[in-house]
C-alpha cells in the first residue's frame, strides 16, 4: 500500500507489537517506527529491564523524572525493535559506540547487517532500522526561533538564501525542513555538530521532498548522501538521510492498519 499520509505516533506498546509481527527487513529496505514516549509505569519498568548498564546509568543522571522516563521508553523500544529485526530478545541486543559517539550494533558474523537511528522531540519519537546501509533520522516540532538569523549564521549561504526567499508565512517551516534534513545527515555520518552545518548544502527537488547533499567538508567522505523528507504532519518535520539512492522506506503501523511504503 502506497500513500503519503502523515506519520501516526501510536503508543510505544503498539509500535513494538507491530515490529514483532513484521517480517525481517528485506535488502535495501528501511523500516520507520513512529511512537509516543508516554507509557505506563509497568511498561516503563519492562523496558528499563532491557537496558544495559551504560543506558541505566545515563537514565539515572536525568534530573527531571519526565526526561528519565522518556529516555527509558525511547531506548527500551529501540531495543525491542532491533531485537525483533534480529530475532533475539531485546536484552540480548549488543550496542557499541564508535569513536565519533555514534551507536551501532555489535553484531555476530551471522547476524544481518543493520543500521539504525533514533530521534525524539516533544514527546514523540522515530526509530529507523536500515538494511540499506547507514542511516540518520531526525524529528522536530516547530517552535519560535530566529529562523533567518540562525540560517545566516550556521547554514550554507545558498540554504540561508532559500529561507530568506520563502514567504513570511512559510519561512519557519522552510527553516525546520532544512534543519531536520541537515541533522539527519549529521546523525547518519556520526559526527554530530563537530561537522559544521555549513560543511554541506542541501539541494531540494521541486517538490521539497528529496534533497541531495553537496559536500563542502572533506569529513563527509566520498560516499554521497541523500535525504528523504517524511510526512510528519502539521507543525512537525522529519527526515531520513541514507547513502542509498532510493531505498524502500516502510512505515510500520499496528497490525490492524498494516504498513505503508513511502513513495520513492
C-alpha positions as CSV (number, residue, x, y, z in Angstrom):
1,X,0.0,0.0,0.0
2,X,1.5,3.3,-1.1
3,X,0.3,6.5,0.5
4,X,1.6,9.9,1.7
5,X,-0.3,10.0,5.0
6,X,1.2,11.8,8.0
7,X,3.1,9.6,10.4
8,X,1.0,8.2,13.2
9,X,2.6,8.3,16.6
10,X,1.0,5.4,18.3
11,X,1.5,4.1,21.8
12,X,5.0,2.6,22.2
13,X,3.5,-0.8,23.1
14,X,1.7,-0.9,19.7
15,X,4.9,0.1,17.9
16,X,6.8,-2.8,19.5
17,X,4.0,-5.3,18.8
18,X,3.9,-4.3,15.1
19,X,7.7,-4.9,14.9
20,X,7.4,-8.3,16.4
21,X,4.7,-9.2,13.9
22,X,6.7,-7.8,10.9
23,X,8.8,-9.9,8.5
24,X,12.6,-9.5,8.6
25,X,13.8,-6.5,6.7
26,X,14.5,-7.1,3.0
27,X,17.7,-5.9,1.4
28,X,17.6,-2.2,0.6
29,X,14.7,-1.6,3.0
30,X,14.4,1.0,5.8
31,X,11.6,0.5,8.3
32,X,10.5,3.6,10.2
33,X,8.6,3.3,13.5
34,X,6.9,6.4,14.9
35,X,5.7,6.3,18.5
36,X,4.8,8.4,21.5
37,X,7.1,8.4,24.6
38,X,4.3,8.4,27.1
39,X,3.8,5.0,28.8
40,X,2.5,3.5,32.0
41,X,4.8,2.6,34.8
42,X,4.5,-1.2,34.2
43,X,5.6,-0.8,30.6
44,X,8.4,1.5,31.5
45,X,9.7,-1.0,34.1
46,X,9.7,-3.7,31.4
47,X,11.7,-1.6,29.0
48,X,14.1,-0.5,31.8
49,X,14.9,-4.1,32.4
50,X,16.1,-4.5,28.8
51,X,18.7,-1.6,29.1
52,X,22.4,-2.3,29.5
53,X,24.4,-0.9,32.4
54,X,25.5,2.2,30.5
55,X,22.0,3.0,29.4
56,X,20.7,2.6,33.0
57,X,23.5,4.9,34.3
58,X,22.6,7.6,31.7
59,X,18.9,7.3,32.6
60,X,19.7,7.8,36.3
61,X,21.5,11.1,35.6
62,X,18.4,12.9,34.4
63,X,17.2,15.4,36.9
64,X,13.6,15.5,35.7
65,X,11.6,12.4,36.1
66,X,9.8,13.0,32.8
67,X,13.1,13.2,30.9
68,X,14.3,10.0,32.6
69,X,11.0,8.2,31.7
70,X,11.2,9.3,28.1
71,X,14.8,8.1,27.8
72,X,13.8,4.7,29.1
73,X,10.9,4.4,26.8
74,X,12.9,5.6,23.7
75,X,15.8,3.3,24.3
76,X,13.7,0.4,25.5
77,X,11.5,0.5,22.4
78,X,14.7,0.8,20.2
79,X,16.0,-2.4,21.8
80,X,12.6,-4.1,21.2
81,X,12.6,-3.0,17.6
82,X,16.2,-4.1,17.0
83,X,15.5,-7.4,18.8
84,X,12.5,-8.0,16.6
85,X,14.6,-7.3,13.4
86,X,17.3,-9.6,14.6
87,X,15.1,-12.3,16.0
88,X,16.5,-12.1,19.5
89,X,15.4,-10.8,22.9
90,X,15.8,-7.0,23.5
91,X,18.1,-7.5,26.4
92,X,20.4,-9.6,24.1
93,X,20.9,-6.7,21.7
94,X,24.5,-5.5,22.0
95,X,25.3,-1.9,21.1
96,X,28.6,-0.2,20.8
97,X,29.7,3.4,20.5
98,X,32.1,4.5,17.8
99,X,34.9,7.0,18.2
100,X,32.6,9.7,17.0
101,X,29.9,8.7,19.5
102,X,27.5,7.1,17.0
103,X,25.9,4.0,18.4
104,X,25.7,0.9,16.3
105,X,25.0,-2.8,16.6
106,X,27.8,-5.0,17.9
107,X,26.7,-8.0,15.9
108,X,27.8,-11.5,15.4
109,X,29.1,-12.6,11.9
110,X,25.9,-14.4,11.2
111,X,23.6,-11.5,12.1
112,X,22.1,-9.4,9.4
113,X,23.9,-6.1,8.6
114,X,21.5,-3.5,10.1
115,X,22.0,0.2,10.9
116,X,19.6,2.3,13.0
117,X,18.8,5.8,14.0
118,X,16.7,7.3,16.8
119,X,15.3,10.8,17.2
120,X,12.7,12.3,19.5
121,X,11.0,15.7,20.0
122,X,8.3,17.0,22.3
123,X,7.1,13.6,23.5
124,X,7.3,11.7,20.1
125,X,10.0,9.6,18.6
126,X,11.1,7.9,15.4
127,X,13.3,4.9,15.0
128,X,14.7,3.9,11.6
129,X,16.2,0.5,11.1
130,X,18.0,0.1,7.8
131,X,19.1,-2.9,5.7
132,X,20.2,-0.3,3.1
133,X,23.4,0.9,4.8
134,X,24.0,3.7,7.2
135,X,21.0,5.9,8.1
136,X,20.3,9.1,10.0
137,X,16.9,10.3,11.2
138,X,15.7,13.5,12.8
139,X,12.3,14.6,14.1
140,X,11.4,18.2,15.2
141,X,8.3,20.1,16.2
142,X,8.2,23.6,15.0
143,X,8.8,26.3,17.6
144,X,9.5,30.0,17.7
145,X,13.1,30.6,16.6
146,X,15.0,33.3,14.8
147,X,15.0,31.3,11.7
148,X,16.8,33.6,9.3
149,X,19.4,34.7,11.8
150,X,20.3,31.1,12.7
151,X,20.4,30.2,9.0
152,X,22.6,33.1,8.1
153,X,25.0,32.2,10.9
154,X,25.1,28.4,10.6
155,X,23.8,27.2,7.3
156,X,25.4,27.2,3.8
157,X,24.8,30.6,2.1
158,X,22.5,29.1,-0.6
159,X,20.4,27.5,2.1
160,X,20.1,30.8,4.0
161,X,19.1,32.5,0.8
162,X,16.4,29.9,0.1
163,X,15.0,30.5,3.6
164,X,15.1,34.3,3.1
165,X,13.2,34.0,-0.2
166,X,10.4,31.9,1.5
167,X,7.2,33.9,2.2
168,X,7.0,35.0,5.8
169,X,4.1,32.6,6.4
170,X,6.2,29.6,5.5
171,X,9.7,30.7,6.5
172,X,9.7,28.9,9.8
173,X,8.6,25.6,8.0
174,X,11.3,26.1,5.4
175,X,13.9,26.6,8.2
176,X,12.9,23.4,10.0
177,X,12.8,21.4,6.8
178,X,16.5,22.3,6.3
179,X,17.2,21.8,10.0
180,X,15.9,18.2,10.2
181,X,17.4,17.3,6.9
182,X,20.8,18.5,8.0
183,X,20.6,16.9,11.4
184,X,19.6,13.6,9.7
185,X,22.8,13.8,7.6
186,X,25.0,14.5,10.6
187,X,23.5,11.6,12.6
188,X,24.0,9.3,9.6
189,X,27.6,10.3,9.3
190,X,28.0,10.1,13.0
191,X,29.9,13.3,13.5
192,X,27.2,15.3,15.3
193,X,27.8,19.0,15.3
194,X,31.6,18.6,15.2
195,X,30.9,18.8,11.5
196,X,29.6,22.4,11.0
197,X,26.2,22.8,9.5
198,X,27.7,24.9,6.7
199,X,30.1,22.0,5.8
200,X,27.5,20.8,3.3
201,X,24.5,22.2,1.5
202,X,21.1,20.6,0.7
203,X,19.7,20.8,-2.8
204,X,15.9,20.0,-2.6
205,X,13.8,18.9,-5.6
206,X,10.9,21.0,-6.7
207,X,8.5,19.0,-4.5
208,X,10.7,19.7,-1.4
209,X,10.6,16.0,-0.6
210,X,14.1,14.8,-1.6
211,X,17.5,16.5,-1.3
212,X,21.0,15.8,-2.5
213,X,23.9,16.6,-0.2
214,X,26.5,18.8,-1.7
215,X,29.7,18.3,0.3
216,X,31.9,21.1,1.3
217,X,33.8,19.5,4.2
218,X,36.1,16.5,3.5
219,X,34.8,14.7,6.5
220,X,31.7,13.8,4.5
221,X,34.0,11.5,2.6
222,X,33.5,10.2,-0.9
223,X,30.1,8.5,-0.3
224,X,27.2,10.6,-1.3
225,X,24.2,11.1,1.0
226,X,20.6,11.6,0.1
227,X,17.7,12.9,2.1
228,X,14.0,11.9,2.1
229,X,11.5,14.0,4.0
230,X,8.8,12.1,5.8
231,X,5.2,13.3,6.1
232,X,5.2,14.2,9.7
233,X,2.0,16.2,9.9
234,X,1.2,19.9,10.5
235,X,3.9,21.6,12.7
236,X,6.2,18.7,12.5
237,X,9.2,17.8,10.3
238,X,11.0,14.6,9.9
239,X,13.8,13.4,7.6
240,X,15.9,10.3,6.8
241,X,19.4,10.5,5.4
242,X,20.9,7.5,3.6
243,X,23.8,6.5,1.4
244,X,21.4,4.5,-0.7
245,X,20.0,6.3,-3.8
246,X,16.4,5.2,-3.5
247,X,15.8,2.8,-0.5
248,X,12.4,1.3,0.1
249,X,11.1,3.1,3.2
250,X,8.3,1.3,5.0
251,X,6.4,3.0,7.9
252,X,5.3,0.4,10.4
253,X,1.9,0.8,12.0
254,X,-0.1,-1.6,14.1
255,X,-1.3,-5.0,12.7
256,X,-4.9,-3.8,12.1
257,X,-3.8,-0.9,10.0
258,X,-1.0,-2.7,8.2
259,X,2.0,-0.8,7.0
260,X,2.7,1.9,4.4
261,X,5.5,2.4,1.9
262,X,6.7,6.0,1.4
263,X,6.7,6.6,-2.4
264,X,10.1,6.7,-4.0
